């Protein structure tokens, strides 16, 4: 059986596990409706992705800082990095 959920101008078809999760969210009181359950899930996904991305960026910046401190990378001033284009910076 296919269940169609109408969201203002959008239809979402849920089957199997996704359908069960949405129904459980409503049954257990995490959401008042299936639409709200889907909105909460989307928000949760977005927040998790943002946090994961932030952690990756911070890890990369930490690695760059360690490389600079150990001499593996060289930190350049803007005029050194831009060379002859430095005049366009101002």
C-alpha positions as YAML, in Angstrom:
chain: A
units: angstrom
residues:
- id: 1
  name: UNK
  ca: [0.00, 0.00, 0.00]
- id: 2
  name: UNK
  ca: [1.30, 3.45, -0.95]
- id: 3
  name: UNK
  ca: [0.51, 6.35, 1.36]
- id: 4
  name: UNK
  ca: [0.47, 9.84, -0.10]
- id: 5
  name: UNK
  ca: [0.87, 12.81, 2.21]
- id: 6
  name: UNK
  ca: [-0.24, 16.16, 0.78]
- id: 7
  name: UNK
  ca: [1.91, 19.09, 1.93]
- id: 8
  name: UNK
  ca: [0.34, 22.36, 0.69]
- id: 9
  name: UNK
  ca: [1.61, 22.11, -2.89]
- id: 10
  name: UNK
  ca: [3.73, 18.99, -2.52]
- id: 11
  name: UNK
  ca: [3.00, 15.27, -2.37]
- id: 12
  name: UNK
  ca: [5.33, 12.95, -0.51]
- id: 13
  name: UNK
  ca: [5.10, 9.21, -0.94]
- id: 14
  name: UNK
  ca: [6.40, 7.23, 2.00]
- id: 15
  name: UNK
  ca: [6.95, 3.51, 2.01]
- id: 16
  name: UNK
  ca: [8.52, 1.04, 4.36]
- id: 17
  name: UNK
  ca: [10.87, 2.39, 6.98]
- id: 18
  name: UNK
  ca: [10.30, 6.09, 6.20]
- id: 19
  name: UNK
  ca: [6.55, 5.61, 6.55]
- id: 20
  name: UNK
  ca: [7.03, 3.75, 9.84]
- id: 21
  name: UNK
  ca: [9.34, 6.44, 11.24]
- id: 22
  name: UNK
  ca: [6.87, 9.23, 10.44]
- id: 23
  name: UNK
  ca: [3.99, 7.27, 11.98]
- id: 24
  name: UNK
  ca: [6.07, 6.52, 15.10]
- id: 25
  name: UNK
  ca: [7.04, 10.19, 15.48]
- id: 26
  name: UNK
  ca: [3.34, 11.11, 15.57]
- id: 27
  name: UNK
  ca: [2.28, 8.13, 17.71]
- id: 28
  name: UNK
  ca: [4.98, 8.84, 20.31]
- id: 29
  name: UNK
  ca: [4.14, 12.54, 20.44]
- id: 30
  name: UNK
  ca: [7.30, 13.93, 18.85]
- id: 31
  name: UNK
  ca: [5.10, 15.59, 16.22]
- id: 32
  name: UNK
  ca: [1.43, 16.49, 16.07]
- id: 33
  name: UNK
  ca: [1.00, 15.46, 12.44]
- id: 34
  name: UNK
  ca: [2.80, 13.64, 9.68]
- id: 35
  name: UNK
  ca: [3.58, 16.98, 8.00]
- id: 36
  name: UNK
  ca: [5.18, 18.23, 11.20]
- id: 37
  name: UNK
  ca: [7.15, 14.98, 11.54]
- id: 38
  name: UNK
  ca: [8.56, 15.45, 8.03]
- id: 39
  name: UNK
  ca: [9.43, 19.09, 8.76]
- id: 40
  name: UNK
  ca: [11.21, 18.06, 11.97]
- id: 41
  name: UNK
  ca: [13.13, 15.35, 10.13]
- id: 42
  name: UNK
  ca: [14.24, 17.82, 7.45]
- id: 43
  name: UNK
  ca: [15.34, 20.34, 10.08]
- id: 44
  name: UNK
  ca: [17.23, 17.63, 11.98]
- id: 45
  name: UNK
  ca: [18.98, 16.53, 8.78]
- id: 46
  name: UNK
  ca: [19.93, 20.11, 7.96]
- id: 47
  name: UNK
  ca: [21.32, 20.77, 11.43]
- id: 48
  name: UNK
  ca: [23.30, 17.53, 11.44]
- id: 49
  name: UNK
  ca: [24.74, 18.24, 8.01]
- id: 50
  name: UNK
  ca: [25.68, 21.77, 9.04]
- id: 51
  name: UNK
  ca: [27.37, 20.53, 12.21]
- id: 52
  name: UNK
  ca: [29.22, 17.83, 10.29]
- id: 53
  name: UNK
  ca: [30.38, 20.37, 7.72]
- id: 54
  name: UNK
  ca: [31.52, 22.78, 10.45]
- id: 55
  name: UNK
  ca: [33.48, 20.00, 12.15]
- id: 56
  name: UNK
  ca: [35.18, 19.11, 8.85]
- id: 57
  name: UNK
  ca: [36.12, 22.74, 8.18]
- id: 58
  name: UNK
  ca: [37.48, 23.16, 11.70]
- id: 59
  name: UNK
  ca: [39.51, 19.96, 11.41]
- id: 60
  name: UNK
  ca: [40.98, 21.18, 8.10]
- id: 61
  name: UNK
  ca: [41.88, 24.57, 9.60]
- id: 62
  name: UNK
  ca: [43.51, 22.86, 12.60]
- id: 63
  name: UNK
  ca: [45.54, 20.67, 10.22]
- id: 64
  name: UNK
  ca: [46.67, 23.76, 8.27]
- id: 65
  name: UNK
  ca: [47.68, 25.49, 11.53]
- id: 66
  name: UNK
  ca: [49.74, 22.43, 12.54]
- id: 67
  name: UNK
  ca: [51.40, 22.33, 9.10]
- id: 68
  name: UNK
  ca: [52.32, 26.01, 9.39]
- id: 69
  name: UNK
  ca: [53.70, 25.53, 12.90]
- id: 70
  name: UNK
  ca: [55.79, 22.53, 11.79]
- id: 71
  name: UNK
  ca: [57.09, 24.30, 8.67]
- id: 72
  name: UNK
  ca: [55.24, 22.09, 6.15]
- id: 73
  name: UNK
  ca: [53.29, 25.11, 4.93]
- id: 74
  name: UNK
  ca: [54.31, 28.71, 4.58]
- id: 75
  name: UNK
  ca: [52.01, 31.51, 5.62]
- id: 76
  name: UNK
  ca: [52.14, 34.35, 3.08]
- id: 77
  name: UNK
  ca: [51.13, 37.96, 3.49]
- id: 78
  name: UNK
  ca: [48.52, 39.19, 1.01]
- id: 79
  name: UNK
  ca: [51.08, 41.06, -1.12]
- id: 80
  name: UNK
  ca: [53.31, 37.96, -1.27]
- id: 81
  name: UNK
  ca: [50.42, 35.72, -2.31]
- id: 82
  name: UNK
  ca: [49.10, 38.16, -4.90]
- id: 83
  name: UNK
  ca: [52.46, 39.18, -6.35]
- id: 84
  name: UNK
  ca: [51.99, 41.73, -9.12]
- id: 85
  name: UNK
  ca: [48.24, 41.72, -8.48]
- id: 86
  name: UNK
  ca: [48.74, 43.16, -4.97]
- id: 87
  name: UNK
  ca: [48.12, 46.67, -6.31]
- id: 88
  name: UNK
  ca: [44.51, 45.67, -7.02]
- id: 89
  name: UNK
  ca: [43.97, 44.79, -3.36]
- id: 90
  name: UNK
  ca: [43.71, 48.42, -2.26]
...
